[in-house]
Structure formats: C-alpha cells, structure tokens
Amino acid sequence: MITEIRNDADLDKEFIDKKGFVLLELGASWCRPCQVMAPAFKAVEEEFKGEVRLCHIDVDEAEDLAARFAPEGIPTFIFYKDGKELGRIIGYRQKNKFFEDIAKLMK
C-alpha cells in the first residue's frame, strides 16, 4: 500500500516516527516518467516481502512539503532506514534496475 503524505501530520505519523525501511516517492500525476515508474514503485512491497513501506508526495498538491526534500527532478525516490536517508534514485529506471538499486541501499 502506498501512503499519501499531504501535510506535516501525515509526514510525522507515517514517515518520521516509523522504524524500518521507507521508500518515499516525490512525483506528479502529469509526469510521464512518474507514470511509467508507477508499476515498479507499487511492486516494491511484493518484491521485498513487505520490508519496505511506500510513501508518496505529490509535488503539486504539497509543494512546500515536497520542497523540503530538495528533489533534483521527478520522480525522485528517497530511501530511508529509521528516518535517516540512505540514498536517492532520480528519474526513470527499468524495473529490474530499480529493484537492484533498492537492494543495494538495503545492505
């Protein structure tokens, strides 16, 4: 399940205060690379057997909130463990490469 982050309360409840791995996507509905990456992003939960929680911030709907993460472009995927950033994946990736990049960040 992808958790939508729309405000500070959502961010604290679903992201900041959670332990474990979180993959945060910064994207927009009009963004073609975001649309193409959507199936791979959704498949992360199944591929990693529920080890990774998925969160999403729409950069248009929550512009100020998204700006805090300083995305260089969209989609930007930021990988966290226990609230600390481990790395970023920016732009389109083939599904298998996307999963490889996530697996490397989990080590």
Backbone bond lengths (Angstrom), bond angles and torsions (degrees), N, CA, C in turn:
res aa  C-N    CA-C-N  psi(-1)  N-CA   C-N-CA  omega(-1)  CA-C   N-CA-C  phi
1 M - - - 1.452 - - 1.527 109.25 -
2 I 1.296 115.80 135.80 1.459 121.32 177.92 1.522 108.08 -97.13
3 T 1.321 116.10 124.04 1.456 121.98 179.69 1.519 109.14 -92.73
4 E 1.327 115.49 124.09 1.468 121.09 177.45 1.524 109.43 -81.30
5 I 1.315 115.87 128.04 1.466 122.16 177.17 1.528 106.85 -104.62
6 R 1.330 116.95 115.84 1.465 120.72 -175.13 1.521 113.86 -115.17
7 N 1.338 116.66 -17.49 1.470 119.80 -176.16 1.528 109.96 -157.08
8 D 1.322 116.44 179.24 1.466 121.29 -178.39 1.531 112.45 -61.19
9 A 1.319 117.05 -37.88 1.466 120.32 -179.45 1.528 110.46 -63.60
10 D 1.340 116.55 -44.23 1.468 120.46 176.71 1.523 110.38 -61.32
11 L 1.319 115.70 -42.78 1.463 120.93 -178.30 1.522 110.44 -60.25
12 D 1.320 117.43 -47.22 1.464 121.40 179.32 1.528 111.45 -64.33
13 K 1.321 116.85 -47.30 1.458 121.96 -175.18 1.526 112.98 -68.35
14 E 1.304 117.05 -44.52 1.457 120.91 -170.89 1.523 114.73 -99.47
15 F 1.324 116.62 -9.54 1.450 117.83 -170.65 1.524 112.26 -133.93
16 I 1.289 117.89 -62.84 1.464 122.58 -174.56 1.528 111.63 -61.92
17 D 1.321 116.88 -44.74 1.461 121.10 -173.67 1.531 114.12 -86.52
18 K 1.327 118.05 7.05 1.470 120.84 -176.76 1.519 111.39 -100.70
19 K 1.307 115.64 144.36 1.462 122.48 175.05 1.523 108.91 -94.06
20 G 1.318 115.95 158.56 1.454 121.00 177.40 1.515 112.04 98.07
21 F 1.328 115.01 -167.94 1.460 121.81 -177.22 1.525 111.04 -86.99
22 V 1.317 115.53 136.66 1.470 122.37 175.61 1.521 107.66 -133.99
23 L 1.326 115.47 133.16 1.454 121.50 173.03 1.520 107.20 -110.92
24 L 1.323 115.62 114.63 1.460 122.38 -178.16 1.520 108.70 -102.06
25 E 1.318 116.31 125.52 1.460 121.25 175.89 1.517 109.32 -103.89
26 L 1.320 115.78 130.72 1.459 122.63 170.36 1.518 105.97 -107.31
27 G 1.320 117.13 117.88 1.457 120.20 -175.75 1.514 111.33 -157.10
28 A 1.330 115.13 -174.03 1.457 121.73 179.60 1.523 109.56 -147.02
29 S 1.327 116.22 151.72 1.461 120.64 -177.03 1.526 112.96 -65.59
30 W 1.311 117.75 -28.35 1.469 121.89 -178.63 1.533 113.06 -83.50
31 C 1.313 117.99 -11.36 1.465 123.85 -173.81 1.532 110.35 -78.12
32 R 1.323 116.71 115.08 1.472 120.63 -178.40 1.534 112.13 -62.04
33 P 1.353 120.33 -46.58 1.467 118.61 177.01 1.539 112.57 -60.08
34 C 1.336 117.19 -33.16 1.469 120.35 177.00 1.528 109.94 -65.23
35 Q 1.326 116.82 -42.25 1.459 121.64 179.39 1.529 110.69 -63.65
36 V 1.328 116.21 -41.23 1.464 120.58 -179.35 1.535 110.96 -68.59
37 M 1.323 117.13 -34.18 1.470 121.66 -179.33 1.529 112.92 -80.65
38 A 1.321 118.33 -14.81 1.469 121.86 -174.63 1.536 113.26 -54.04
39 P 1.329 120.15 -47.01 1.478 118.39 179.33 1.531 113.11 -62.54
40 A 1.318 117.62 -39.13 1.472 120.49 178.87 1.524 110.14 -66.79
41 F 1.328 117.05 -41.35 1.467 121.05 178.34 1.528 110.20 -60.42
42 K 1.324 116.99 -46.51 1.465 121.05 179.46 1.527 111.65 -63.49
43 A 1.320 116.91 -33.07 1.463 121.52 -177.27 1.525 113.53 -76.08
44 V 1.317 117.92 -9.85 1.473 121.40 -179.37 1.527 110.98 -58.74
45 E 1.317 117.24 -42.84 1.474 120.09 -179.43 1.522 111.79 -57.77
46 E 1.310 116.45 -45.13 1.463 119.83 -179.00 1.528 111.37 -72.37
47 E 1.314 116.81 -42.53 1.464 121.52 -178.39 1.528 111.51 -61.47
48 F 1.322 116.26 -37.85 1.462 121.05 -177.56 1.523 112.06 -105.28
49 K 1.323 115.90 24.13 1.475 124.41 170.88 1.525 113.20 48.93
50 G 1.322 116.32 43.09 1.457 120.43 176.52 1.514 114.69 74.54
51 E 1.319 118.66 9.69 1.471 121.16 179.50 1.524 112.11 -75.95
52 V 1.334 116.53 -18.91 1.462 121.43 -174.89 1.525 109.36 -118.55
53 R 1.325 116.69 124.46 1.469 121.90 174.04 1.521 108.00 -86.58
54 L 1.325 116.81 141.53 1.454 122.09 -178.51 1.523 110.79 -108.80
55 C 1.326 115.86 131.78 1.458 122.23 176.37 1.524 108.66 -130.72
56 H 1.312 115.95 151.97 1.461 121.24 -177.68 1.525 109.86 -137.34
57 I 1.331 115.49 137.02 1.467 121.63 171.68 1.522 106.95 -122.40
58 D 1.329 116.33 123.20 1.461 121.38 174.41 1.530 107.07 -80.64
59 V 1.328 116.29 118.42 1.465 120.64 -174.01 1.521 112.73 -66.93
60 D 1.334 118.11 -19.60 1.465 121.04 177.11 1.523 111.40 -86.10
61 E 1.319 117.32 -40.97 1.463 121.57 -177.70 1.525 112.61 -76.07
62 A 1.320 117.77 -30.55 1.468 122.40 -178.37 1.529 108.32 -130.25
63 E 1.312 115.63 59.24 1.466 121.66 -172.90 1.529 113.17 -58.14
64 D 1.327 117.84 -47.42 1.463 120.95 -179.09 1.529 111.56 -64.90
65 L 1.314 116.16 -40.83 1.464 121.08 178.95 1.523 110.24 -64.63
66 A 1.325 117.30 -46.33 1.464 121.55 179.65 1.526 111.39 -62.61
67 A 1.318 116.98 -37.03 1.472 121.17 -178.39 1.524 111.91 -61.37
68 R 1.310 117.86 -27.50 1.471 121.38 178.46 1.520 112.38 -61.49
69 F 1.326 116.21 -25.49 1.461 121.29 -178.25 1.528 111.96 -91.35
70 A 1.313 117.05 -1.08 1.470 123.93 176.25 1.533 113.35 46.92
71 P 1.334 116.36 58.93 1.461 117.44 178.66 1.526 110.92 -67.62
72 E 1.323 116.13 138.90 1.462 120.91 178.16 1.519 110.67 -84.72
73 G 1.297 117.22 -17.16 1.451 124.83 179.74 1.509 107.35 -177.23
74 I 1.326 116.31 176.56 1.460 118.71 176.76 1.515 108.66 -127.99
75 P 1.305 116.82 144.48 1.459 125.32 -0.25 1.530 111.72 -76.24
76 T 1.312 114.36 147.06 1.457 121.79 170.11 1.520 106.89 -118.49
77 F 1.317 115.75 126.92 1.461 122.24 176.81 1.522 107.23 -110.54
78 I 1.330 116.47 121.97 1.464 121.08 -179.37 1.521 107.84 -113.22
79 F 1.320 115.94 125.80 1.458 121.86 -175.86 1.521 109.51 -101.85
80 Y 1.328 115.79 129.33 1.461 122.40 -177.29 1.526 110.92 -125.95
81 K 1.321 114.44 152.51 1.459 121.07 167.00 1.519 107.05 -132.61
82 D 1.315 115.60 125.60 1.468 122.71 -179.64 1.530 111.35 50.43
83 G 1.333 116.57 40.13 1.463 121.79 175.98 1.513 115.47 82.86
84 K 1.318 118.52 -0.20 1.471 121.51 -179.82 1.533 109.76 -108.18
85 E 1.334 114.98 132.83 1.451 119.79 -179.28 1.523 111.07 -68.92
86 L 1.346 115.34 131.38 1.460 121.55 177.76 1.528 112.06 -104.86
87 G 1.332 116.89 -25.40 1.452 119.49 -179.19 1.513 112.03 170.61
88 R 1.350 114.13 172.40 1.461 121.33 -178.44 1.518 110.97 -130.91
89 I 1.310 113.69 147.23 1.457 122.39 172.16 1.523 105.00 -122.57
90 I 1.318 116.33 119.27 1.462 120.28 -174.74 1.521 109.56 -115.39
91 G 1.324 115.14 127.73 1.454 120.70 176.76 1.512 113.82 86.49
92 Y 1.320 113.81 -170.68 1.464 121.89 -176.17 1.527 111.75 -72.42
93 R 1.322 115.99 142.12 1.464 124.39 170.71 1.526 107.47 -139.34
94 Q 1.314 116.91 147.32 1.451 118.78 169.59 1.523 107.36 -65.06
95 K 1.318 116.35 151.23 1.461 121.77 -174.35 1.522 112.56 -53.33
96 N 1.337 117.52 -47.96 1.461 119.53 -177.67 1.532 111.37 -65.52
97 K 1.322 118.44 -36.96 1.474 122.03 177.21 1.532 110.18 -68.26
98 F 1.326 116.55 -39.49 1.467 122.05 177.16 1.533 109.65 -59.01
99 F 1.331 116.78 -46.98 1.467 121.02 178.75 1.530 111.14 -64.73
100 E 1.323 117.44 -39.42 1.471 120.72 177.11 1.523 111.14 -60.55
101 D 1.327 116.03 -44.79 1.470 120.62 179.96 1.530 111.43 -61.88
102 I 1.319 116.22 -40.83 1.468 120.59 178.08 1.533 110.48 -65.74
103 A 1.321 116.39 -44.59 1.478 120.41 179.23 1.516 111.14 -58.78
104 K 1.322 117.93 -40.93 1.462 121.03 178.03 1.520 111.06 -63.09
105 L 1.316 117.23 -39.86 1.469 120.98 179.97 1.526 112.10 -67.90
106 M 1.322 117.05 -25.62 1.468 121.18 -179.01 1.522 112.76 -78.05
107 K 1.331 117.86 -14.77 1.469 120.73 -177.54 1.496 112.16 -81.34
